C-alpha cells in the first residue's frame, strides 16, 4: 500500500473520534457546572444561617422585665432573607432561642447564655434534570439545610 493510499483510508478518523468523545466531555462539563452551583447555593445558605444566628444573639430582648426577656426572631429572619435575596434565593427559615439548663428561680425566656439557633433550608434543582436527577428536579428538589448555633450575649 503506497503512502497516499494509506492517508486516504484514515480520512475522517479524527472527526469520528471527536463525535464519540464529545457527549462524554459535555456530560462532564454539565456535571461540574451543576455541582459548582449546588456548592455555591449551599455556601450561601450556610452564611445566611450564621448571619441570622449572630443577629439573634446580639439583638436586644423585648419586654421590660430583665428576668424574663422576650425573644424576637424578626430581625434575624430579616437578615437571613437579605443574604438570600442578594443571591436570588428563597428558603424556609426558623430562628429559636433555648434557655440554658439550670436557670435560677424567677428567670425565664431568652436570657444571656441561651442557645440561639438559626436554620435555613434552600431547595436546589438542577438545570439539566434528565442528566443529573440526583441534584434535584422540579418535582423533588434537593434540600440543602444549614444550622448555626450561637450563645446569646
N, C-alpha and C positions, 0 to 999 in steps of 0.2 A: 504494500500500500504506500503510495507516494505521500509526501508531506502535505500538499494541498488537499488531497482526498481525505486525510485524517482530520484536518481542520474543518472541512465541510461536514463531517459526521458529528462533530461536537458543537455545532452551531445551535444556539438556543438553550444550551445546558444551564448556563448561569440564570437565564430568565426562569426556567423551570424550578431551579433550586430556590430562587427568590420567592416564587409563588408558593412553594411548600413551606418555607420558613416564616413568611410574613404573618400568617394567622397566629403563630406561636409568639412572635415578638409583639404583636398587637395585644394579645391577651396578657402578657407580662406587663406591658405598658399600662393598660387599663387597671390591672390589679394593683400596681404600685401607686397609681393616682388615687384610686379609691381608698386604699389603706392609709395613704397620707391624709386624705380628707377626714377619715374616721379618727385618726390620731389627733389632728388639729381640733376637731369637734370635742373630743374627749379632754384635751388640754384646756380648752375654753371653759368647758363645764366645771372642771376642777378649779380653775381660777375664780369662776363665779361663786362656787361654794365657799372658797377661802375668803373672798371679799365679803360675802354675806355673813359668815361667822364672825369675822373681825368687826364689822359694823354692829352686829348684835351684841358682841362682847363689850363694846365701849359705849354703846348708846345709853343715855340716862333712862332710868326706870320711870314709869308713870306713878302717880299717886303721891300722897303727902306723908304716908307712914313709912319711915325708913326701915322698919322691921318687917314690912310686908310690901315690898316693891312689886309693881305690876309690870310684867314683861310685854313689850310692844314690838312684834316682829316686822312691822310695816316698813321701817327704814331699811332693815336688812333685805327684805324681799324686793324693795325698790332698787337697792344697789345690785342685787343679783340680776334683776331684769335689765338694768342699764348695761351691765357687762355683756349679757347675752344679746341684747338689742344691737350693740356695737358690732357683733359678729353675725347679725341677722338670724339669730336662733331663738326658739321659744322652748320653754321647759316647764315641767312641773316642779315646784319648789316647796319645801317646808323648812321652817326655822322654829326650833323649840329650845326651851330652857328647862333644865332639870336641876332642882336644888341639890346641894351636896348632902351626903348621908350624915346623920347625926346632928341635925340643926338644933340649936338650943331652943328651949321652950319660948314661945312668943314670936319666933321668926318663921316666916313662910315666904313663898313667892320666889322670885329670881334674885336672890341676894348675891353679893360678891362670892367668888369661888364656885358659883354654879356652873354647870356644864351647858354650854351653848352649842347646838348642833344645827348645821345648815346642810340640807340635802337637795341636790339638783339632779333631775333626770331628763336627759335630752334624747329624743327619738332620732335615730340616724337611718337614712335609707340611701342606697347606692343609686347612681345614675344608670347603671347597667345591671338591672336585677336578673336578667336571664343568664348572664355570665357569672355573677357573684352574688347568689341569693343569700349566702351566709352573712353578708353585710347589711341585711335588712331590705325588705321590699315595701311597697305601698301598703300591702295587707298586714305584714308583720315586721314593723321597723325594729331595728336593733336598739335596745335601751341602754344608753350609757349613763350610769348612775355614779355620782361622786358625793362623798360626805366629808365635811370638815367639822372638827370639834375644837373648841377653844374654851378657855376658862374666863368666866365673866369677871371683869375688873370693877 
